[in-house]
Amino acid sequence: MRFLDIIEKKKNKLALTDEEIQFWIDGVTNDTIPDYQTSSLLMAIVLNGMDEKETAKLAEAMMNSGDVLDLSGIPGIKSDKHSTGGVGDKTSLALGAMVAACGLKVAKMSGRGLGHTGGTLDKLESIEGFNIFLTEDQFKKQVSEIGLSIIGQTGELVPADKKLYALRDVTATVNSIPLIASSIMSKKLASGSNTILLDVKYGEGAFMQTIEDAKTLANAMISIGNRLGRNTMAMITDMNQPLGNTIGNALEVEEAIETVKGNGPKDFTELCMCAGEIMLMQGKIANSKEEARKMLQEAISSGKAFEKLLQMVEYQGGNVEQIKNTKLLPQAKFVTEMKSREAGYVEHIHSQQLGILAMHLGAGRATKEDSINYAVGLRMNSKKGDKIETGDLLCTVYHDEELKQEWIENFYKTFSFTDNKVDPIPIVEEILG
Ligand code: URA
């Protein structure tokens, strides 16, 4: 097989065979196909697309490019969820505990964050001693025993994706539905769970800006999952304002704890409940949404969800005292209240900008090498649709260094106001799959 012919084929808008896709991914993994040829094929895919069969084969070939976790020794259905990422997204922390308290087995591998705030792993590491580097055996044992573990990637998962993503990043070929869908799904498939729930966010703070684009990506990922024998569903969710009230690692851990205790913000709680309903049905723990919601409500009100979170933290070596008393989590030196300079209904909150401002406080990384300050971040005291008077509290800033005037001015630009009432947008727009 000549790789040049494969590039020609895609240039001419033809579908690639399974063998051709496998040949490509083998060549990427073994470094036998040069980057300039892969870059050329990537661009042809961006321009001419891939059909569902090609996309599923690409995900499968990437999944098999490295280690694939075998969770079959753990009894029952193993479930995973994935979010395309957003500002203030601490869903895995609360949701994992909620559904595991209902009897679901959650085996989750998460990532670190780049830009905005940290990823799930960074948030977990704001708990003293929390170990995200379990061995595969420790991970499986924990999921068997308590039904919940969240760790960083073990072994070498999907090396082909690492190489392709690095090339896509520098060849203007990130933005392609088949490439994004196969990249995300190859990692989910290699993590070994039987069911996958995708939280595909749309809006200003999200990877996909519009509902339509988010749905197209979600459908592409559902098709891959189902073709490869995983029960895959997706939620299309709003990211036109930060999720919940907090942005920043320890602040988000605190909010996740409050949520599993039943005291979480409305939008974040609702997102977790909807996601929990789907996961409990995928895992055959509940037969209907109504039954699932009741189970989740009971897990919260009985304290079982909180107990499950404590158990996970204890198993992974974290300081449970910080979970019992969140004042023991890292605390910032300074707390500054940002009061509104305007009156009106909050029309828009530029979540991406707020995420970047939180990153400048130290809550996220601008480059892979940056370290994270777990204590700093923002607490939203007002959200979209709230009626605000001049001088009302908009947001509380937790910081370790003096706020610069430029930061403050940029903060005020993230809120816009209107005289007209603003209709609330549902947090979950649609469920697919
Ligand atoms: N996230 C991924 O893992 N891959 C992509 O291609 C885009 C976002």
Residues whose N, C-alpha, C, O or C-beta is under 5 A from the ligand:
A	BS01	URA	L179 I180 S183 I184
